[in-house]
Amino acid sequence: MYRQIDSDYAVAGQLQPEDMQALAAAGFKAIIDNRPDGEDAGQPDQATMRTAAEAAGLTFVYIPVGAAFPVEIAARTLKQALPDLPRPMLGYCRSGARSTTVYQIALALG
């Protein structure tokens, strides 16, 4: 369901609201949504995902990455958020690739 990047961060493809309880049970503390709303038909929007995550006791952060949301801005936003986010965290997008890239750039910003 997810791929571990380091001890603090893992990535996944598109999640569903019903996944949040299992992620909390797996020990995750924060969810980072890197998927812009409306990217694909049938994709749950960030408000739905936030509600499900918070109901499961998870911190939820929406940092979209896409054509209208450059990866560099997302990485800076994530870098600013990292000190306040509980660990471990899970980032998701369509495949996990954008979530990996944003995290790696955020870390490299030093």
KOLSEMAR-6015 format. One record per atom (N, C-alpha, C, O): atom name; residue number from 1; residue in three letters; x, y, z. Coordinates in Angstrom, 2 decimals. Layout:
   at     i    aa         X         Y         Z
   CA   NUM   ALA         X         Y         Z
...
# end
This chain:
   at     i    aa         X         Y         Z
    N     1   MET      0.82     -1.19      0.00
   CA     1   MET      0.00      0.00      0.00
    C     1   MET      0.87      1.26      0.00
    O     1   MET      0.49      2.27     -0.60
    N     2   TYR      2.03      1.22      0.67
   CA     2   TYR      2.91      2.38      0.69
    C     2   TYR      4.36      1.93      0.60
    O     2   TYR      4.68      0.76      0.82
    N     3   ARG      5.24      2.90      0.26
   CA     3   ARG      6.68      2.64      0.12
    C     3   ARG      7.42      3.56      1.08
    O     3   ARG      7.21      4.77      1.06
    N     4   GLN      8.27      3.00      1.90
   CA     4   GLN      9.04      3.75      2.89
    C     4   GLN     10.18      4.49      2.20
    O     4   GLN     10.95      3.88      1.46
    N     5   ILE     10.30      5.81      2.43
   CA     5   ILE     11.40      6.61      1.87
    C     5   ILE     12.52      6.73      2.91
    O     5   ILE     13.69      6.54      2.58
    N     6   ASP     12.17      7.05      4.13
   CA     6   ASP     13.10      7.05      5.25
    C     6   ASP     12.29      6.78      6.52
    O     6   ASP     11.10      6.49      6.44
    N     7   SER     12.92      6.87      7.67
   CA     7   SER     12.22      6.50      8.90
    C     7   SER     11.05      7.44      9.23
    O     7   SER     10.16      7.08     10.00
    N     8   ASP     11.05      8.64      8.65
   CA     8   ASP     10.00      9.62      8.92
    C     8   ASP      8.92      9.69      7.85
    O     8   ASP      7.85     10.23      8.11
    N     9   TYR      9.18      9.14      6.66
   CA     9   TYR      8.31      9.44      5.52
    C     9   TYR      8.13      8.24      4.61
    O     9   TYR      9.08      7.52      4.29
    N    10   ALA      6.88      8.04      4.20
   CA    10   ALA      6.53      7.02      3.22
    C    10   ALA      5.63      7.66      2.18
    O    10   ALA      5.08      8.74      2.41
    N    11   VAL      5.47      7.00      1.03
   CA    11   VAL      4.61      7.51     -0.03
    C    11   VAL      3.66      6.43     -0.50
    O    11   VAL      3.90      5.23     -0.33
    N    12   ALA      2.56      6.89     -1.10
   CA    12   ALA      1.56      5.98     -1.65
    C    12   ALA      0.89      6.64     -2.84
    O    12   ALA      0.96      7.86     -3.02
    N    13   GLY      0.25      5.81     -3.65
   CA    13   GLY     -0.62      6.33     -4.69
    C    13   GLY     -1.93      6.78     -4.05
    O    13   GLY     -2.04      6.85     -2.82
    N    14   GLN     -2.90      7.09     -4.87
   CA    14   GLN     -4.17      7.62     -4.39
    C    14   GLN     -4.73      6.81     -3.23
    O    14   GLN     -4.90      5.59     -3.33
    N    15   LEU     -5.02      7.48     -2.17
   CA    15   LEU     -5.67      6.87     -1.01
    C    15   LEU     -7.18      7.13     -1.07
    O    15   LEU     -7.65      7.98     -1.83
    N    16   GLN     -7.89      6.39     -0.27
   CA    16   GLN     -9.33      6.56     -0.12
    C    16   GLN     -9.63      6.92      1.33
    O    16   GLN     -8.83      6.62      2.21
    N    17   PRO    -10.76      7.55      1.58
   CA    17   PRO    -11.09      7.90      2.96
    C    17   PRO    -11.03      6.70      3.92
    O    17   PRO    -10.60      6.83      5.06
    N    18   GLU    -11.45      5.55      3.44
   CA    18   GLU    -11.47      4.36      4.29
    C    18   GLU    -10.07      3.83      4.63
    O    18   GLU     -9.95      2.96      5.48
    N    19   ASP     -9.03      4.33      3.97
   CA    19   ASP     -7.65      3.92      4.27
    C    19   ASP     -7.10      4.58      5.54
    O    19   ASP     -6.12      4.10      6.11
    N    20   MET     -7.71      5.66      5.98
   CA    20   MET     -7.13      6.46      7.05
    C    20   MET     -7.02      5.71      8.38
    O    20   MET     -6.01      5.85      9.08
    N    21   GLN     -8.01      4.95      8.74
   CA    21   GLN     -7.95      4.18      9.99
    C    21   GLN     -6.79      3.19      9.97
    O    21   GLN     -6.07      3.05     10.96
    N    22   ALA     -6.60      2.51      8.84
   CA    22   ALA     -5.51      1.53      8.72
    C    22   ALA     -4.15      2.23      8.79
    O    22   ALA     -3.21      1.70      9.38
    N    23   LEU     -4.04      3.41      8.19
   CA    23   LEU     -2.77      4.15      8.25
    C    23   LEU     -2.47      4.60      9.67
    O    23   LEU     -1.32      4.55     10.11
    N    24   ALA     -3.49      5.04     10.38
   CA    24   ALA     -3.31      5.42     11.79
    C    24   ALA     -2.89      4.19     12.60
    O    24   ALA     -2.01      4.27     13.45
    N    25   ALA     -3.54      3.05     12.33
   CA    25   ALA     -3.20      1.82     13.05
    C    25   ALA     -1.78      1.36     12.73
    O    25   ALA     -1.14      0.72     13.56
    N    26   ALA     -1.29      1.69     11.53
   CA    26   ALA      0.08      1.34     11.13
    C    26   ALA      1.11      2.27     11.77
    O    26   ALA      2.32      2.05     11.64
    N    27   GLY      0.63      3.31     12.47
   CA    27   GLY      1.54      4.19     13.19
    C    27   GLY      1.77      5.55     12.58
    O    27   GLY      2.48      6.38     13.16
    N    28   PHE      1.19      5.81     11.41
   CA    28   PHE      1.38      7.13     10.81
    C    28   PHE      0.68      8.19     11.65
    O    28   PHE     -0.35      7.93     12.28
    N    29   LYS      1.26      9.38     11.66
   CA    29   LYS      0.72     10.50     12.44
    C    29   LYS      0.25     11.65     11.57
    O    29   LYS     -0.58     12.45     11.99
    N    30   ALA      0.78     11.74     10.33
   CA    30   ALA      0.42     12.83      9.43
    C    30   ALA      0.28     12.33      8.00
    O    30   ALA      1.01     11.43      7.57
    N    31   ILE     -0.67     12.92      7.28
   CA    31   ILE     -0.92     12.61      5.88
    C    31   ILE     -0.71     13.90      5.09
    O    31   ILE     -1.23     14.96      5.46
    N    32   ILE      0.05     13.81      4.00
   CA    32   ILE      0.31     14.95      3.13
    C    32   ILE     -0.29     14.63      1.76
    O    32   ILE      0.15     13.70      1.08
    N    33   ASP     -1.29     15.39      1.37
   CA    33   ASP     -1.99     15.20      0.10
    C    33   ASP     -1.33     16.09     -0.95
    O    33   ASP     -1.44     17.31     -0.89
    N    34   ASN     -0.64     15.47     -1.92
   CA    34   ASN      0.02     16.21     -3.00
    C    34   ASN     -0.78     16.15     -4.29
    O    34   ASN     -0.25     16.49     -5.35
    N    35   ARG     -2.02     15.74     -4.23
   CA    35   ARG     -2.85     15.57     -5.42
    C    35   ARG     -3.84     16.71     -5.55
    O    35   ARG     -4.70     16.88     -4.68
    N    36   PRO     -3.75     17.52     -6.63
   CA    36   PRO     -4.73     18.59     -6.80
    C    36   PRO     -6.14     18.03     -6.93
    O    36   PRO     -6.35     17.01     -7.58
    N    37   ASP     -7.09     18.71     -6.32
   CA    37   ASP     -8.49     18.31     -6.47
    C    37   ASP     -8.87     18.31     -7.95
    O    37   ASP     -8.45     19.18     -8.71
    N    38   GLY     -9.66     17.31     -8.35
   CA    38   GLY    -10.18     17.26     -9.71
    C    38   GLY     -9.20     16.75    -10.75
    O    38   GLY     -9.46     16.87    -11.94
    N    39   GLU     -8.08     16.20    -10.32
   CA    39   GLU     -7.09     15.70    -11.28
    C    39   GLU     -7.65     14.53    -12.08
    O    39   GLU     -7.39     14.42    -13.28
    N    40   ASP     -8.41     13.66    -11.45
   CA    40   ASP     -9.05     12.52    -12.11
    C    40   ASP    -10.50     12.43    -11.66
    O    40   ASP    -10.84     12.79    -10.53
    N    41   ALA    -11.35     11.95    -12.54
   CA    41   ALA    -12.75     11.72    -12.19
    C    41   ALA    -12.84     10.68    -11.08
    O    41   ALA    -12.14      9.67    -11.13
    N    42   GLY    -13.68     10.93    -10.11
   CA    42   GLY    -13.87      9.97     -9.03
    C    42   GLY    -12.86     10.06     -7.90
    O    42   GLY    -12.99      9.36     -6.90
    N    43   GLN    -11.88     10.91     -8.05
   CA    43   GLN    -10.86     11.09     -7.01
    C    43   GLN    -11.49     11.83     -5.83
    O    43   GLN    -12.14     12.86     -6.04
    N    44   PRO    -11.32     11.34     -4.59
   CA    44   PRO    -11.86     12.08     -3.45
    C    44   PRO    -11.14     13.42     -3.29
    O    44   PRO     -9.92     13.49     -3.42
    N    45   ASP    -11.90     14.48     -3.00
   CA    45   ASP    -11.27     15.79     -2.86
    C    45   ASP    -10.58     15.90     -1.50
    O    45   ASP    -10.78     15.08     -0.61
    N    46   GLN     -9.77     16.94     -1.38
   CA    46   GLN     -8.96     17.09     -0.17
    C    46   GLN     -9.82     17.31      1.07
    O    46   GLN     -9.42     16.91      2.16
    N    47   ALA    -10.99     17.93      0.94
   CA    47   ALA    -11.86     18.13      2.10
    C    47   ALA    -12.37     16.80      2.64
    O    47   ALA    -12.43     16.60      3.86
    N    48   THR    -12.73     15.89      1.75
   CA    48   THR    -13.18     14.55      2.15
    C    48   THR    -12.04     13.79      2.82
    O    48   THR    -12.24     13.12      3.83
    N    49   MET    -10.85     13.90      2.24
   CA    49   MET     -9.69     13.19      2.78
    C    49   MET     -9.29     13.78      4.14
    O    49   MET     -8.92     13.04      5.05
    N    50   ARG     -9.36     15.09      4.27
   CA    50   ARG     -9.04     15.75      5.54
    C    50   ARG     -9.99     15.27      6.64
    O    50   ARG     -9.56     14.94      7.75
    N    51   THR    -11.27     15.22      6.33
   CA    51   THR    -12.26     14.78      7.31
    C    51   THR    -11.97     13.36      7.77
    O    51   THR    -12.01     13.07      8.96
    N    52   ALA    -11.67     12.47      6.82
   CA    52   ALA    -11.39     11.07      7.16
    C    52   ALA    -10.10     10.96      7.96
    O    52   ALA    -10.03     10.20      8.93
    N    53   ALA     -9.07     11.70      7.56
   CA    53   ALA     -7.78     11.65      8.27
    C    53   ALA     -7.95     12.15      9.71
    O    53   ALA     -7.49     11.51     10.65
    N    54   GLU     -8.59     13.28      9.86
   CA    54   GLU     -8.76     13.84     11.20
    C    54   GLU     -9.64     12.96     12.08
    O    54   GLU     -9.42     12.88     13.29
    N    55   ALA    -10.63     12.29     11.48
   CA    55   ALA    -11.47     11.35     12.24
    C    55   ALA    -10.64     10.17     12.75
    O    55   ALA    -10.97      9.57     13.77
    N    56   ALA     -9.57      9.84     12.03
   CA    56   ALA     -8.68      8.75     12.43
    C    56   ALA     -7.56      9.23     13.35
    O    56   ALA     -6.70      8.45     13.75
    N    57   GLY     -7.58     10.52     13.69
   CA    57   GLY     -6.56     11.07     14.59
    C    57   GLY     -5.28     11.50     13.90
    O    57   GLY     -4.25     11.68     14.56
    N    58   LEU     -5.33     11.66     12.58
   CA    58   LEU     -4.15     12.03     11.80
    C    58   LEU     -4.15     13.52     11.50
    O    58   LEU     -5.20     14.12     11.28
    N    59   THR     -2.97     14.12     11.48
   CA    59   THR     -2.79     15.48     10.98
    C    59   THR     -2.85     15.41      9.46
    O    59   THR     -2.28     14.49      8.87
    N    60   PHE     -3.52     16.36      8.83
   CA    60   PHE     -3.67     16.36      7.37
    C    60   PHE     -3.18     17.68      6.82
    O    60   PHE     -3.54     18.75      7.31
    N    61   VAL     -2.34     17.60      5.77
   CA    61   VAL     -1.82     18.79      5.11
    C    61   VAL     -2.05     18.64      3.61
    O    61   VAL     -1.76     17.59      3.02
    N    62   TYR     -2.58     19.69      3.00
   CA    62   TYR     -2.84     19.70      1.55
    C    62   TYR     -1.81     20.58      0.88
    O    62   TYR     -1.82     21.80      1.04
    N    63   ILE     -0.90     19.95      0.10
   CA    63   ILE      0.14     20.67     -0.65
    C    63   ILE      0.11     20.10     -2.07
    O    63   ILE      0.92     19.24     -2.41
    N    64   PRO     -0.81     20.59     -2.92
   CA    64   PRO     -0.95     20.01     -4.25
    C    64   PRO      0.26     20.28     -5.14
    O    64   PRO      0.94     21.29     -5.01
    N    65   VAL      0.51     19.33     -6.06
   CA    65   VAL      1.56     19.44     -7.05
    C    65   VAL      0.95     19.06     -8.40
    O    65   VAL      0.40     17.97     -8.56
    N    66   GLY      1.06     19.97     -9.36
   CA    66   GLY      0.51     19.71    -10.68
    C    66   GLY      0.80     20.88    -11.59
    O    66   GLY      1.63     21.74    -11.26
    N    67   ALA      0.14     20.93    -12.72
   CA    67   ALA      0.40     21.98    -13.70
    C    67   ALA      0.27     23.38    -13.11
    O    67   ALA      1.10     24.25    -13.40
    N    68   ALA     -0.73     23.60    -12.31
   CA    68   ALA     -0.94     24.92    -11.71
    C    68   ALA     -0.24     25.08    -10.37
    O    68   ALA     -0.28     26.15     -9.76
    N    69   PHE      0.42     24.01     -9.90
   CA    69   PHE      1.06     24.01     -8.58
    C    69   PHE      2.49     23.47     -8.74
    O    69   PHE      2.71     22.27     -8.58
    N    70   PRO      3.46     24.34     -9.04
   CA    70   PRO      4.84     23.90     -9.31
    C    70   PRO      5.47     23.15     -8.12
    O    70   PRO      5.23     23.47     -6.96
    N    71   VAL      6.26     22.16     -8.47
   CA    71   VAL      6.91     21.32     -7.46
    C    71   VAL      7.82     22.14     -6.54
    O    71   VAL      7.94     21.84     -5.35
    N    72   GLU      8.46     23.16     -7.07
   CA    72   GLU      9.36     23.97     -6.25
    C    72   GLU      8.61     24.70     -5.14
    O    72   GLU      9.09     24.78     -4.01
    N    73   ILE      7.44     25.22     -5.45
   CA    73   ILE      6.63     25.89     -4.44
    C    73   ILE      6.12     24.89     -3.42
    O    73   ILE      6.11     25.16     -2.22
    N    74   ALA      5.70     23.72     -3.89
   CA    74   ALA      5.24     22.68     -2.98
    C    74   ALA      6.36     22.25     -2.04
    O    74   ALA      6.13     22.04     -0.85
    N    75   ALA      7.58     22.13     -2.57
   CA    75   ALA      8.71     21.72     -1.73
    C    75   ALA      9.01     22.77     -0.66
    O    75   ALA      9.28     22.42      0.49
    N    76   ARG      8.95     24.04     -1.03
   CA    76   ARG      9.17     25.10     -0.04
    C    76   ARG      8.08     25.09      1.03
    O    76   ARG      8.35     25.28      2.22
    N    77   THR      6.85     24.88      0.60
   CA    77   THR      5.72     24.81      1.54
    C    77   THR      5.90     23.64      2.49
    O    77   THR      5.70     23.79      3.70
    N    78   LEU      6.28     22.48      1.95
   CA    78   LEU      6.51     21.32      2.80
    C    78   LEU      7.67     21.58      3.75
    O    78   LEU      7.58     21.24      4.93
    N    79   LYS      8.74     22.18      3.27
   CA    79   LYS      9.90     22.48      4.12
    C    79   LYS      9.48     23.32      5.32
    O    79   LYS      9.93     23.08      6.44
    N    80   GLN      8.62     24.30      5.10
   CA    80   GLN      8.13     25.15      6.19
    C    80   GLN      7.24     24.37      7.16
    O    80   GLN      7.23     24.65      8.35
    N    81   ALA      6.49     23.40      6.64
   CA    81   ALA      5.57     22.62      7.47
    C    81   ALA      6.25     21.52      8.27
    O    81   ALA      5.77     21.14      9.33
    N    82   LEU      7.37     21.00      7.77
   CA    82   LEU      8.01     19.83      8.38
    C    82   LEU      8.29     19.95      9.88
    O    82   LEU      8.04     18.99     10.61
    N    83   PRO      8.78     21.08     10.38
   CA    83   PRO      9.06     21.13     11.82
    C    83   PRO      7.84     20.91     12.71
    O    83   PRO      7.97     20.47     13.86
    N    84   ASP      6.66     21.20     12.20
   CA    84   ASP      5.44     21.09     12.99
    C    84   ASP      4.67     19.79     12.76
    O    84   ASP      3.68     19.53     13.45
    N    85   LEU      5.10     18.99     11.81
   CA    85   LEU      4.36     17.76     11.50
    C    85   LEU      4.82     16.59     12.35
    O    85   LEU      6.02     16.34     12.48
    N    86   PRO      3.86     15.86     12.93
   CA    86   PRO      4.24     14.67     13.69
    C    86   PRO      4.73     13.57     12.76
    O    86   PRO      4.32     13.48     11.61
    N    87   ARG      5.60     12.75     13.28
   CA    87   ARG      6.19     11.65     12.52
    C    87   ARG      5.68     10.31     13.04
    O    87   ARG      5.31     10.19     14.21
    N    88   PRO      5.67      9.32     12.18
   CA    88   PRO      5.97      9.30     10.77
    C    88   PRO      4.84      9.89      9.92
    O    88   PRO      3.68      9.96     10.35
    N    89   MET      5.21     10.31      8.71
   CA    89   MET      4.28     10.94      7.77
    C    89   MET      4.14     10.08      6.52
    O    89   MET      5.03      9.29      6.18
    N    90   LEU      3.01     10.25      5.85
   CA    90   LEU      2.80      9.58      4.57
    C    90   LEU      2.30     10.62      3.58
    O    90   LEU      1.31     11.30      3.83
    N    91   GLY      3.01     10.74      2.45
   CA    91   GLY      2.58     11.62      1.37
    C    91   GLY      1.95     10.79      0.27
    O    91   GLY      2.40      9.68     -0.01
    N    92   TYR      0.91     11.34     -0.36
   CA    92   TYR      0.31     10.60     -1.47
    C    92   TYR     -0.02     11.52     -2.64
    O    92   TYR     -0.25     12.72     -2.47
    N    93   CYS     -0.04     10.91     -3.82
   CA    93   CYS     -0.45     11.56     -5.06
    C    93   CYS     -1.02     10.44     -5.94
    O    93   CYS     -1.52      9.45     -5.40
    N    94   ARG     -0.97     10.56     -7.23
   CA    94   ARG     -1.52      9.50     -8.09
    C    94   ARG     -0.73      8.20     -7.95
    O    94   ARG     -1.31      7.12     -7.81
    N    95   SER      0.62      8.31     -7.98
   CA    95   SER      1.45      7.10     -7.94
    C    95   SER      2.45      7.08     -6.78
    O    95   SER      3.03      6.03     -6.48
    N    96   GLY      2.65      8.21     -6.13
   CA    96   GLY      3.68      8.34     -5.10
    C    96   GLY      4.92      9.06     -5.59
    O    96   GLY      5.76      9.46     -4.79
    N    97   ALA      5.06      9.24     -6.91
   CA    97   ALA      6.25      9.86     -7.48
    C    97   ALA      6.37     11.33     -7.09
    O    97   ALA      7.44     11.76     -6.66
    N    98   ARG      5.31     12.09     -7.24
   CA    98   ARG      5.37     13.52     -6.88
    C    98   ARG      5.64     13.70     -5.39
    O    98   ARG      6.39     14.58     -4.99
    N    99   SER      5.01     12.85     -4.58
   CA    99   SER      5.21     12.94     -3.13
    C    99   SER      6.66     12.65     -2.77
    O    99   SER      7.21     13.27     -1.85
    N   100   THR      7.29     11.73     -3.47
   CA   100   THR      8.71     11.44     -3.25
    C   100   THR      9.55     12.65     -3.64
    O   100   THR     10.42     13.07     -2.88
    N   101   THR      9.31     13.19     -4.82
   CA   101   THR     10.10     14.32     -5.33
    C   101   THR      9.97     15.54     -4.43
    O   101   THR     10.98     16.17     -4.10
    N   102   VAL      8.76     15.88     -4.03
   CA   102   VAL      8.54     17.06     -3.18
    C   102   VAL      9.30     16.91     -1.86
    O   102   VAL      9.94     17.85     -1.39
    N   103   TYR      9.23     15.73     -1.27
   CA   103   TYR      9.92     15.48      0.00
    C   103   TYR     11.44     15.58     -0.17
    O   103   TYR     12.11     16.22      0.64
    N   104   GLN     11.97     14.96     -1.22
   CA   104   GLN     13.41     14.99     -1.42
    C   104   GLN     13.92     16.42     -1.68
    O   104   GLN     14.99     16.79     -1.19
    N   105   ILE     13.16     17.21     -2.43
   CA   105   ILE     13.56     18.60     -2.66
    C   105   ILE     13.46     19.39     -1.37
    O   105   ILE     14.34     20.19     -1.06
    N   106   ALA     12.39     19.18     -0.61
   CA   106   ALA     12.24     19.88      0.69
    C   106   ALA     13.42     19.62      1.60
    O   106   ALA     13.93     20.54      2.24
    N   107   LEU     13.87     18.38      1.67
   CA   107   LEU     15.02     18.04      2.51
    C   107   LEU     16.31     18.69      1.99
    O   107   LEU     17.16     19.12      2.76
    N   108   ALA     16.43     18.74      0.67
   CA   108   ALA     17.64     19.30      0.08
    C   108   ALA     17.72     20.83      0.25
    O   108   ALA     18.80     21.41      0.13
    N   109   LEU     16.60     21.46      0.53
   CA   109   LEU     16.60     22.91      0.72
    C   109   LEU     17.36     23.31      1.98
    O   109   LEU     17.69     24.48      2.17
    N   110   GLY     17.63     22.32      2.84
   CA   110   GLY     18.43     22.56      4.03
    C   110   GLY     17.76     23.48      4.96
    O   110   GLY     18.30     23.79      6.02
# end
